[in-house]
Amino acid sequence: MTSVALSAGEYAAEISLFGGGPRSLTYKDQPLLVSYEEEDFPPLSSGIILAPWPNRTAEGVFSHEGQLHRLEITEPGRATAIHGFVGAQHWEFVEASSTHVVLETPCGPRAGWPWTLAVRALWSVDEHRGLSGHLTVRNSSDSSCPLGVGWHPYLSACGVPLDECTLTLPVSTNLPLDPVRNLPAGPEIDATRVLPEDPREGVSMGGLWLDHCFGGVLFDEAAVGGKAGDAATGDGRGPVGVVDRRSTVSLVNPEGTGSRLWADEHFGWYQVFTADPARREGYPGVGRAVAVEPMTVPPNALRSGVDVRVLEPGEAAEYRFGVSAITA
């Protein structure tokens, strides 16, 4: 088994056991995520979970509690360690129903990472809310460890070519990255200095190439939970009436339909990357595609310490995110 099929109402998803994330998501048979073939390795990190750090660590070197650690270089061209470990691992199937699946994978110890983490992903599909992910990371070690997480989906506006679509981002700042190694290269600036339009109002993706990190994330309050009268659900959605803070991204086509990505308040950063054949990084079978990556930390956070969570022995951290359809 390489993936698990989920469905509810007009939604259908395939969750890959490699990388721990969705291989596909559709609404009324129209794609909300750019998919890949079931037997394939996730191309360009498509859909994978990013932990115990997202993005890049320069030279793979960081310190924690006075100890220096050296990770394996996994992006040799830039001399960085990229996207953690679990996105390149086969996850274990725990249990599933027609609407949810639970996957688990260990993380560490390994070169440069002396800690052991237990990582669990609960993916569920709801006929109204679409696809939701609930990620839990527990420190099974006897000492504290640093932690950052992220997710790497490629959004699709019902299969319409990216150049015809508009991307809306809930961000106000850009963290400049050097053009060679994609590592932080200065203080945050206004996002409109690197985008042709205000990202909160919508940016036309026609011909636009991005590999940029954005901060200043704007959060809204949203009610979560099951139907009225339900107690806490078994799928990680929590009790009715709970309100959480989340940010929302949208990619829509000229008809106003498309996909809506959300991430909870732990995710204070977004990396936005355009796969593009013109730059020899096209998405297989599609060409141009946009990855919108919610992250709890910015690039090089293991080195800088910015927004890194310190997870104590036995402590668990939980994160939620998802994608739903935008209908006309």
N, C-alpha and C positions, 0 to 999 in steps of 0.2 A: 504494500500500500504506500503510495507516494503522496496522496492528498485525500481530503475528506470533503464530501459534498454536503452543503447546508442549503436549506430553502425555507422561506416563509412568505406567504402571499405572493407578490410579484418579484420578490428578491431571490437570487440564487448566488451562492458563493462556493468557491473551491479553496480550501485551506491547505497549503503545502506543508508537509512534514519536514521539508528541507528549508531552513531559514525561519520557520515558525509563523509565517504570515500568509495573506491571501494570494493565491495564484490568479484568481479572477473574481469579479463581482459584477452582476448584471441586474437591471431592473426592467421588467417587461422585455427581456431578451436583448436589451441595449447595454453596452458596457459602461460601467462607472469607473472601472480601473482598467488600465492597459494590461492585458493578460500575456501569458506565455504557455508553451506546450507543456503538458503534464510531465513528461519525462525529462524536460530540460532543467538545467541549472538556472536559477533566477537571473535573467540577464540584467546587467547594470544594477544589481542589488534589488531588483524589483520585488516590492512587498515585504522584504525581510525585516525582522526585528533587529535593532541596533543596541547591543549591550555587551559588556558593561560600560562602554562609552560609544557615542556616535561620532561620526566625522573623523578628524585626523588628530594624531598626536605626533608632534615633530620629533624625528629621530627615534620614536618609540620610547622616549625617556621621560620619566616623571618621578616625583618623590611623594611619599606619604609617610607622615609621622617620622620624618627624619631619615627614612630609608629610601635609597635610590633604586628604581626599577627600570628594566630595559625590556620592552616588548619586542616581539618579532616584527620586522619590517614587512608589511603586507602590500605596500604601494611603493615598490622600489624606485620608480621614476621620480617620486617626490620625497623619498626617504621618510615616509611616515608609516605609522600603524593606523589602519583605517577601519572604522565601523565595528570594533569589538570582535567577539568570537561567535556569538550564538547564531548570527545570520549565516554562517558558513557551516553550521552543524545540522545533523539529522535529529529532529525532535522525536521524543517518544509519545506515542498515542496513549492517553490515559482513559478517556471515556467520551462518549458522544451520544447525541440524539439527532433527530432530523434538523434541529435548529441550533445546536451548539456543539462545540468540540473543545476538549481540554488537552493541551500538549505540554510536555515538560522537557527540560534539558538541563544537565549540569553545566556549570561554567567554571573552569579552572579546577585545581591549580595547573598552571603551565608557565612557560618561560616568561618572566617579567610580571607574572600575575600569581602571587602565592596564595590567593584566597580561593575558597570554594563557595560558589553561589548556586542556589537552586532557583531556576527560572521557570515560571508557569505562565502560559497564555491561554486564556479562555476567550474564544471567538463565538459570537452568537449573532443570529439573524432574526430580526423582528419585522413583521409585515409593515409596521409604521416607521420604525427607527432605522431600518436598514442594517448594516453591519457594524457591530461594536466589538472592540477588543479590550480586554482587561488583563493587564500584565502585572505579575507579582514577582519581585526579586527578593530572595531571602539570603542573608549572610549566614552560611553554615560554618564559618570559620571561628577561631577563638580570638581573633583580633579584628579591629575595624578596617573597612576598605572604602575607597572612593567609588562613586557610582554616577553614571550618566546613562540615559537611555534615549532611543529615538525609534522612528518607524520610517520606511522608505517606499511609500506607494507612488505609482504613476497614475495620475488622474486622467479620466476620459470623459468627454462631454458627449456621451452616447455614440462614440465612434466617429464623430465629426473631426476632420483634420485639425490639428492643433493651431495652425495658422489662421483658422477662421474663428477661434475661440477667444474668450476674455477671462483673465484670471484676476480674482479679487483676493487680496491678502490683508489680514488684520494687523498690519505692522506699521511702525512709524520711523524706524531707524534701519540703517544698513551698517553692518560691521565690515569694513574694508578688508579684503583678502588679497595677499600678493598674487600676481597672475601666474606665477610659476608653481608654487607649492600649495596654494589655496589655504594659507595660514593667516591668522589675524595680522593686519599691517597698519594699525592705527585705531584711534577712538571711533566710536559710532558717529555716523553722520545722518542727515535727513535722507530717508529712503528715496525721495523724489530726485535726489542728485544722481542716482544710478538707474532710475526707471523713467520712461517717457511720460508716465501719468501717475497720479496718486494711486498707490496700490489699494487703498481702502475704497476707492471709487471704481476700480477695474482697470486692468492693463491689457491692451490688445497684444496677443501672442504672435501676431503676424511677423515673421522674420526675426523675432526676439530670441536671443540666446542669453541664458542666465546660468551662472554657477555662483550664486551669491548667498550670503547669510544675512538674515533680517532679525531684528529685535524690536523692542518697544511694542511687544504683542498686546493687543487690546482684547480684553475678555468680556464676555456677556454672561449673565446668569441664565441657567437652563434647568428645568425640572427633569429629574430622572426617576426611573423606577418602573414598575409594572402597571397594570390597569388599576383603576380605583378599587380599593378594597383588598388588594393583594398585600401580603406581608413581604418581607424581604425575599427576593427571588433567588433561585439556585444558579442563575446564570451570571451573577456578579453585577446585576443592574441596581441592586439595593432596594430599600423600601420606598414606597410611594411618598411623594411630597418632598423628597430630598432635593435640594437645589445645589447645583455645583456651578463653578465658573469654568467657562470654556471659550476657546477661540474658534473661529469658523473661517474656512477657506472655500471659495467656490470657483469652479471652471464651467463656463456655460458657452453654448453654441449660439449662433444667430437667432435661433428659435426660442432661446431662453431656458432650454433644458440642459441638464448636465449633472455634475457631481458636487456634493458638499462634504468636505472633510472637517472634522472637529477634533480637538485635543483638549484635555483638561488643563487646569491652571498650573500644573507642574512644567508644562512645555512653554518655556519663555523665548524660544528661538525657532526659526524656520530656515532650513537650507532649501533653496529652490534651484533645481538643476534641469537644464534642457538637453535631452539626448538629441543629437543632431548629426546626420550623416556627413554634413559639410565639415564637421570637425572630427570625422572618423569615429564617432560614437553614436551611431544611430541605433534606435531600439529595433530589434529584429522583427521584420514583417510590418513595421509601422513607419519607421524613419524618425520623424520628430515627435517627441513625447516629453511631458513635463513631470518631474518628480517634485513633490512638495513634502518635505521631511520635517515633521515636528520633532524638536529636540529639547531635552531638559537643560542642556549646556551648549555653549558655542564651540566652534572648532578649537582644538588644542587645550581643552579645559583641564585635562589631567595635568598639564604643565602649569596652566595659569591659576587653576583652582576656581575659576569663575562658575558660580552656581552648582558646583559639584556637591553632591550629597555624601555625607559620611555615614555609612551604614554600620551600626554597631553589631557585635556578635549576636546572632539570633534574631536581629531586627529584620523586618520586611518592609519594602516600599511598594506601593501600588500606583498604577497609572492606567488611564482610560483614554480611548480615542476611537474614531470610527468614520464611516462614510455612508451617506444616504443620497437618494436621488433628488434632484431639483426638477420639478414638473412644471410645465407651462400653465 
